[in-house]
């Protein structure tokens, strides 16, 4: 699924994968979220409701530009730097945006984003 993430007024095209969590996330769109910095490699925000974790793979290594769901906290994470590997199925990759679009995330402690269906 194609989505559009508007970061401080700049639209960025991104894609979601076909996982149960990504489909559940897409059903919540459009969303406007205030992202805050976490671990100096990702921006996070709480989602309105938790996502399905059905079929989530064991172990992922988030990369720059990945959109992910952290199930224990119920939040969205957008990585502006590579993250640490996760060995369980707590972290689920939802999709990806171009690495070049992550600069605005890295440059600000808090960032407002709007995420919407771009199909």
N, CA and C atoms as an extended XYZ file, in Angstrom:
357
Properties=species:S:1:pos:R:3:atomname:S:1:resname:S:1:resid:I:1 pbc="F F F"
N         0.840       -1.182        0.000 N   UNK     1
C         0.000        0.000        0.000 CA  UNK     1
C         0.880        1.238        0.000 C   UNK     1
N         0.521        2.195       -0.808 N   UNK     2
C         1.235        3.461       -0.860 CA  UNK     2
C         0.621        4.432        0.135 C   UNK     2
N         1.475        5.084        0.910 N   UNK     3
C         1.029        6.101        1.849 CA  UNK     3
C         1.848        7.364        1.635 C   UNK     3
N         1.352        8.452        2.198 N   UNK     4
C         2.076        9.723        2.150 CA  UNK     4
C         2.263       10.183        3.593 C   UNK     4
N         3.502       10.506        3.919 N   UNK     5
C         3.834       11.042        5.232 CA  UNK     5
C         4.245       12.490        5.026 C   UNK     5
N         3.527       13.404        5.636 N   UNK     6
C         3.884       14.817        5.542 CA  UNK     6
C         4.613       15.192        6.818 C   UNK     6
N         5.888       15.538        6.650 N   UNK     7
C         6.766       15.859        7.779 CA  UNK     7
C         7.007       17.358        7.782 C   UNK     7
N         6.470       18.023        8.779 N   UNK     8
C         6.589       19.484        8.858 CA  UNK     8
C         6.296       20.155        7.522 C   UNK     8
N         5.211       19.740        6.869 N   UNK     9
C         4.759       20.356        5.631 CA  UNK     9
C         5.336       19.778        4.357 C   UNK     9
N         6.298       18.875        4.443 N   UNK    10
C         6.915       18.279        3.259 CA  UNK    10
C         6.389       16.866        3.050 C   UNK    10
N         5.693       16.607        1.906 N   UNK    11
C         5.162       15.263        1.659 CA  UNK    11
C         6.251       14.286        1.221 C   UNK    11
N         6.146       13.048        1.733 N   UNK    12
C         7.083       11.983        1.410 CA  UNK    12
C         6.266       10.739        1.078 C   UNK    12
N         6.565       10.107       -0.050 N   UNK    13
C         5.895        8.865       -0.405 CA  UNK    13
C         6.567        7.703        0.313 C   UNK    13
N         5.750        6.788        0.825 N   UNK    14
C         6.242        5.614        1.532 CA  UNK    14
C         5.345        4.431        1.173 C   UNK    14
N         5.776        3.240        1.540 N   UNK    15
C         4.970        2.046        1.279 CA  UNK    15
C         4.839        1.235        2.558 C   UNK    15
N         3.690        0.589        2.684 N   UNK    16
C         3.468       -0.354        3.766 CA  UNK    16
C         3.571       -1.758        3.199 C   UNK    16
N         4.042       -2.697        4.006 N   UNK    17
C         4.104       -4.086        3.570 CA  UNK    17
C         2.725       -4.734        3.726 C   UNK    17
N         2.625       -6.011        3.476 N   UNK    18
C         1.330       -6.682        3.504 CA  UNK    18
C         1.129       -7.497        4.785 C   UNK    18
N         1.725       -7.074        5.885 N   UNK    19
C         1.561       -7.789        7.153 CA  UNK    19
C         0.217       -7.413        7.788 C   UNK    19
N        -0.230       -8.245        8.729 N   UNK    20
C        -1.470       -7.955        9.456 CA  UNK    20
C        -1.355       -6.620       10.194 C   UNK    20
N        -0.192       -6.360       10.789 N   UNK    21
C         0.017       -5.106       11.522 CA  UNK    21
C        -0.059       -3.902       10.582 C   UNK    21
N         0.539       -4.004        9.398 N   UNK    22
C         0.524       -2.888        8.442 CA  UNK    22
C        -0.898       -2.632        7.936 C   UNK    22
N        -1.651       -3.706        7.692 N   UNK    23
C        -3.047       -3.533        7.246 CA  UNK    23
C        -3.874       -2.875        8.349 C   UNK    23
N        -3.631       -3.279        9.587 N   UNK    24
C        -4.325       -2.691       10.725 CA  UNK    24
C        -3.951       -1.218       10.888 C   UNK    24
N        -2.671       -0.905       10.678 N   UNK    25
C        -2.215        0.486       10.730 CA  UNK    25
C        -2.907        1.308        9.640 C   UNK    25
N        -2.965        0.772        8.432 N   UNK    26
C        -3.593        1.484        7.308 CA  UNK    26
C        -5.058        1.789        7.594 C   UNK    26
N        -5.725        0.915        8.327 N   UNK    27
C        -7.131        1.128        8.660 CA  UNK    27
C        -7.322        2.325        9.598 C   UNK    27
N        -6.251        2.776       10.263 N   UNK    28
C        -6.338        3.923       11.169 CA  UNK    28
C        -6.087        5.258       10.458 C   UNK    28
N        -5.658        5.194        9.210 N   UNK    29
C        -5.325        6.423        8.486 CA  UNK    29
C        -6.587        7.164        8.084 C   UNK    29
N        -6.526        8.490        7.995 N   UNK    30
C        -5.366        9.371        8.212 CA  UNK    30
C        -5.108        9.609        9.701 C   UNK    30
N        -3.835        9.858        9.995 N   UNK    31
C        -3.397       10.152       11.356 CA  UNK    31
C        -2.523       11.400       11.360 C   UNK    31
N        -2.662       12.201       12.380 N   UNK    32
C        -1.729       13.289       12.638 CA  UNK    32
C        -1.107       12.996       13.998 C   UNK    32
N         0.221       12.898       14.020 N   UNK    33
C         0.940       12.504       15.231 CA  UNK    33
C         2.070       13.478       15.528 C   UNK    33
N         2.348       13.667       16.799 N   UNK    34
C         3.528       14.417       17.225 CA  UNK    34
C         4.566       13.398       17.653 C   UNK    34
N         5.628       13.310       16.878 N   UNK    35
C         6.691       12.348       17.143 CA  UNK    35
C         7.750       12.974       18.044 C   UNK    35
N         8.233       12.188       18.995 N   UNK    36
C         9.317       12.643       19.863 CA  UNK    36
C        10.501       11.702       19.713 C   UNK    36
N        11.662       12.218       20.043 N   UNK    37
C        12.882       11.440       19.848 CA  UNK    37
C        13.013       10.323       20.877 C   UNK    37
N        13.572        9.201       20.417 N   UNK    38
C        13.816        8.064       21.290 CA  UNK    38
C        15.122        7.411       20.862 C   UNK    38
N        16.052        7.291       21.777 N   UNK    39
C        17.351        6.629       21.553 CA  UNK    39
C        18.192        7.260       20.447 C   UNK    39
N        17.917        8.464       20.069 N   UNK    40
C        18.670        9.184       19.038 CA  UNK    40
C        18.783        8.411       17.720 C   UNK    40
N        17.749        7.587       17.433 N   UNK    41
C        17.730        6.925       16.125 CA  UNK    41
C        16.314        6.742       15.593 C   UNK    41
N        15.303        7.126       16.386 N   UNK    42
C        13.925        6.965       15.943 CA  UNK    42
C        13.034        8.026       16.575 C   UNK    42
N        11.931        8.282       15.911 N   UNK    43
C        10.884        9.143       16.455 CA  UNK    43
C         9.698        8.242       16.739 C   UNK    43
N         9.022        8.477       17.884 N   UNK    44
C         7.918        7.616       18.274 CA  UNK    44
C         6.675        8.426       18.644 C   UNK    44
N         5.525        7.776       18.531 N   UNK    45
C         4.247        8.364       18.962 CA  UNK    45
C         3.279        7.231       19.252 C   UNK    45
N         2.412        7.453       20.227 N   UNK    46
C         1.363        6.486       20.522 CA  UNK    46
C         0.341        6.477       19.400 C   UNK    46
N        -0.182        5.300       19.105 N   UNK    47
C        -1.245        5.157       18.117 CA  UNK    47
C        -2.592        5.167       18.836 C   UNK    47
N        -3.672        5.494       18.121 N   UNK    48
C        -4.997        5.531       18.749 CA  UNK    48
C        -5.422        4.191       19.350 C   UNK    48
N        -4.985        3.091       18.727 N   UNK    49
C        -5.279        1.767       19.266 CA  UNK    49
C        -4.163        0.818       18.859 C   UNK    49
N        -4.074       -0.291       19.567 N   UNK    50
C        -3.037       -1.288       19.283 CA  UNK    50
C        -3.292       -1.982       17.957 C   UNK    50
N        -2.207       -2.470       17.355 N   UNK    51
C        -2.277       -3.159       16.067 CA  UNK    51
C        -2.215       -4.662       16.256 C   UNK    51
N        -2.709       -5.386       15.283 N   UNK    52
C        -2.614       -6.843       15.276 CA  UNK    52
C        -1.149       -7.254       15.168 C   UNK    52
N        -0.766       -8.265       15.925 N   UNK    53
C         0.597       -8.801       15.832 CA  UNK    53
C         0.580      -10.208       15.236 C   UNK    53
N        -0.523      -10.588       14.661 N   UNK    54
C        -0.677      -11.912       14.060 CA  UNK    54
C         0.371      -12.139       12.977 C   UNK    54
N         1.086      -13.246       13.079 N   UNK    55
C         2.078      -13.602       12.072 CA  UNK    55
C         3.346      -12.776       12.101 C   UNK    55
N         3.563      -12.021       13.178 N   UNK    56
C         4.764      -11.174       13.256 CA  UNK    56
C         6.016      -12.050       13.267 C   UNK    56
N         7.024      -11.679       12.477 N   UNK    57
C         8.255      -12.478       12.425 CA  UNK    57
C         9.068      -12.338       13.708 C   UNK    57
N         9.868      -13.336       13.984 N   UNK    58
C        10.792      -13.293       15.116 CA  UNK    58
C        12.063      -12.572       14.673 C   UNK    58
N        12.409      -11.518       15.363 N   UNK    59
C        13.670      -10.829       15.110 CA  UNK    59
C        13.681       -9.970       13.865 C   UNK    59
N        13.914       -8.698       14.057 N   UNK    60
C        14.073       -7.757       12.949 CA  UNK    60
C        15.231       -6.827       13.274 C   UNK    60
N        15.780       -6.217       12.250 N   UNK    61
C        16.836       -5.212       12.413 CA  UNK    61
C        16.362       -3.957       11.689 C   UNK    61
N        15.787       -2.991       12.416 N   UNK    62
C        15.256       -1.791       11.770 CA  UNK    62
C        16.354       -0.960       11.118 C   UNK    62
N        16.046       -0.487        9.931 N   UNK    63
C        16.980        0.316        9.137 CA  UNK    63
C        16.446        1.734        8.961 C   UNK    63
N        17.311        2.633        8.596 N   UNK    64
C        16.934        4.012        8.328 CA  UNK    64
C        15.786        4.032        7.317 C   UNK    64
N        14.711        4.737        7.679 N   UNK    65
C        13.538        4.846        6.815 CA  UNK    65
C        12.434        3.858        7.146 C   UNK    65
N        12.702        2.895        8.028 N   UNK    66
C        11.673        1.921        8.392 CA  UNK    66
C        10.597        2.552        9.274 C   UNK    66
N         9.362        2.147        9.019 N   UNK    67
C         8.238        2.437        9.893 CA  UNK    67
C         7.979        1.149       10.652 C   UNK    67
N         7.872        1.230       11.960 N   UNK    68
C         7.728        0.022       12.764 CA  UNK    68
C         6.699        0.234       13.866 C   UNK    68
N         6.224       -0.886       14.385 N   UNK    69
C         5.282       -0.884       15.498 CA  UNK    69
C         5.944       -1.605       16.664 C   UNK    69
N         5.981       -0.949       17.822 N   UNK    70
C         6.512       -1.576       19.024 CA  UNK    70
C         5.324       -2.017       19.871 C   UNK    70
N         5.032       -3.313       19.826 N   UNK    71
C         3.814       -3.870       20.413 CA  UNK    71
C         3.676       -3.638       21.925 C   UNK    71
N         4.737       -3.787       22.730 N   UNK    72
C         4.543       -3.606       24.176 CA  UNK    72
C         4.013       -2.222       24.569 C   UNK    72
N         4.395       -1.209       23.834 N   UNK    73
C         3.954        0.153       24.148 CA  UNK    73
C         2.810        0.621       23.255 C   UNK    73
N         2.575       -0.059       22.147 N   UNK    74
C         1.516        0.341       21.220 CA  UNK    74
C         1.857        1.597       20.439 C   UNK    74
N         3.144        1.748       20.088 N   UNK    75
C         3.502        2.984       19.387 CA  UNK    75
C         4.121        2.740       18.012 C   UNK    75
N         4.064        3.795       17.227 N   UNK    76
C         4.699        3.850       15.915 CA  UNK    76
C         6.116        4.374       16.111 C   UNK    76
N         7.061        3.796       15.381 N   UNK    77
C         8.437        4.288       15.373 CA  UNK    77
C         8.840        4.506       13.921 C   UNK    77
N         9.455        5.644       13.655 N   UNK    78
C        10.023        5.913       12.332 CA  UNK    78
C        11.517        6.125       12.548 C   UNK    78
N        12.305        5.275       11.911 N   UNK    79
C        13.761        5.279       12.126 CA  UNK    79
C        14.450        6.267       11.195 C   UNK    79
N        15.235        7.173       11.793 N   UNK    80
C        16.058        8.081       10.995 CA  UNK    80
C        17.521        7.665       11.025 C   UNK    80
N        17.838        6.646       11.797 N   UNK    81
C        19.140        5.970       11.799 CA  UNK    81
C        18.843        4.488       12.013 C   UNK    81
N        19.774        3.631       11.616 N   UNK    82
C        19.587        2.201       11.858 CA  UNK    82
C        19.392        1.953       13.353 C   UNK    82
N        18.489        1.020       13.683 N   UNK    83
C        18.213        0.679       15.068 CA  UNK    83
C        18.927       -0.600       15.472 C   UNK    83
N        18.776       -0.953       16.718 N   UNK    84
C        19.350       -2.189       17.236 CA  UNK    84
C        18.468       -3.372       16.864 C   UNK    84
N        19.081       -4.523       16.609 N   UNK    85
C        18.276       -5.712       16.304 CA  UNK    85
C        17.350       -6.068       17.466 C   UNK    85
N        16.177       -6.553       17.128 N   UNK    86
C        15.204       -7.021       18.108 CA  UNK    86
C        15.052       -8.525       17.917 C   UNK    86
N        15.241       -9.300       18.970 N   UNK    87
C        15.237      -10.752       18.818 CA  UNK    87
C        13.854      -11.375       18.927 C   UNK    87
N        12.917      -10.721       19.576 N   UNK    88
C        11.576      -11.275       19.722 CA  UNK    88
C        10.663      -10.812       18.600 C   UNK    88
N         9.359      -10.875       18.862 N   UNK    89
C         8.420      -10.369       17.869 CA  UNK    89
C         7.707       -9.120       18.389 C   UNK    89
N         8.381       -8.378       19.289 N   UNK    90
C         7.817       -7.138       19.827 CA  UNK    90
C         7.864       -5.992       18.824 C   UNK    90
N         8.871       -5.975       17.961 N   UNK    91
C         9.043       -4.915       16.968 CA  UNK    91
C         8.656       -5.470       15.605 C   UNK    91
N         7.730       -4.787       14.952 N   UNK    92
C         7.205       -5.256       13.671 CA  UNK    92
C         7.402       -4.156       12.635 C   UNK    92
N         8.109       -4.469       11.558 N   UNK    93
C         8.301       -3.500       10.477 CA  UNK    93
C         6.992       -3.397        9.696 C   UNK    93
N         6.512       -2.171        9.534 N   UNK    94
C         5.261       -1.911        8.816 CA  UNK    94
C         5.500       -1.502        7.377 C   UNK    94
N         6.610       -0.833        7.123 N   UNK    95
C         6.878       -0.321        5.780 CA  UNK    95
C         8.165        0.473        5.762 C   UNK    95
N         8.301        1.292        4.725 N   UNK    96
C         9.560        2.002        4.521 CA  UNK    96
C         9.325        3.313        3.786 C   UNK    96
N        10.127        4.296        4.138 N   UNK    97
C        10.175        5.568        3.411 CA  UNK    97
C        11.614        5.783        2.958 C   UNK    97
N        11.841        6.631        1.944 N   UNK    98
C        13.211        6.842        1.463 CA  UNK    98
C        14.114        7.398        2.574 C   UNK    98
N        15.318        6.863        2.628 N   UNK    99
C        16.277        7.340        3.629 CA  UNK    99
C        16.496        8.846        3.526 C   UNK    99
N        16.464        9.373        2.301 N   UNK   100
C        16.703       10.805        2.089 CA  UNK   100
C        15.650       11.668        2.774 C   UNK   100
N        14.490       11.104        3.079 N   UNK   101
C        13.404       11.869        3.696 CA  UNK   101
C        13.500       11.905        5.216 C   UNK   101
N        14.482       11.232        5.784 N   UNK   102
C        14.565       11.140        7.243 CA  UNK   102
C        15.323       12.296        7.885 C   UNK   102
N        15.920       13.161        7.098 N   UNK   103
C        16.720       14.267        7.643 CA  UNK   103
C        15.903       15.165        8.566 C   UNK   103
N        14.672       15.484        8.185 N   UNK   104
C        13.835       16.343        9.032 CA  UNK   104
C        13.547       15.687       10.375 C   UNK   104
N        13.511       14.363       10.402 N   UNK   105
C        13.300       13.661       11.665 CA  UNK   105
C        14.533       13.775       12.556 C   UNK   105
N        15.703       13.656       11.957 N   UNK   106
C        16.953       13.716       12.717 CA  UNK   106
C        17.246       15.118       13.240 C   UNK   106
N        16.797       16.135       12.512 N   UNK   107
C        17.164       17.509       12.838 CA  UNK   107
C        16.329       18.152       13.941 C   UNK   107
N        15.210       17.524       14.341 N   UNK   108
C        14.311       18.140       15.312 CA  UNK   108
C        13.965       17.153       16.421 C   UNK   108
N        13.869       17.657       17.667 N   UNK   109
C        13.491       16.778       18.778 CA  UNK   109
C        12.045       16.311       18.658 C   UNK   109
N        11.155       17.207       18.248 N   UNK   110
C         9.753       16.867       18.049 CA  UNK   110
C         9.358       17.232       16.621 C   UNK   110
N         8.554       16.370       16.014 N   UNK   111
C         8.145       16.563       14.632 CA  UNK   111
C         6.673       16.203       14.500 C   UNK   111
N         5.913       17.071       13.842 N   UNK   112
C         4.521       16.763       13.555 CA  UNK   112
C         4.423       16.104       12.185 C   UNK   112
N         3.707       14.980       12.113 N   UNK   113
C         3.523       14.283       10.840 CA  UNK   113
C         2.043       13.972       10.619 C   UNK   113
N         1.677       13.957        9.355 N   UNK   114
C         0.361       13.469        8.947 CA  UNK   114
C         0.627       12.287        8.030 C   UNK   114
N        -0.068       11.188        8.283 N   UNK   115
C         0.098        9.970        7.489 CA  UNK   115
C        -1.256        9.650        6.887 C   UNK   115
N        -1.271        9.468        5.552 N   UNK   116
C        -2.529        9.203        4.868 CA  UNK   116
C        -2.345        8.236        3.722 C   UNK   116
N        -3.421        7.633        3.297 N   UNK   117
C        -3.433        6.732        2.156 CA  UNK   117
C        -3.117        7.530        0.905 C   UNK   117
N        -2.196        7.042        0.083 N   UNK   118
C        -1.841        7.744       -1.157 CA  UNK   118
C        -2.203        6.919       -2.383 C   UNK   118
N        -2.991        5.874       -2.190 N   UNK   119
C        -3.363        5.001       -3.326 CA  UNK   119
C        -4.276        5.723       -4.294 C   UNK   119
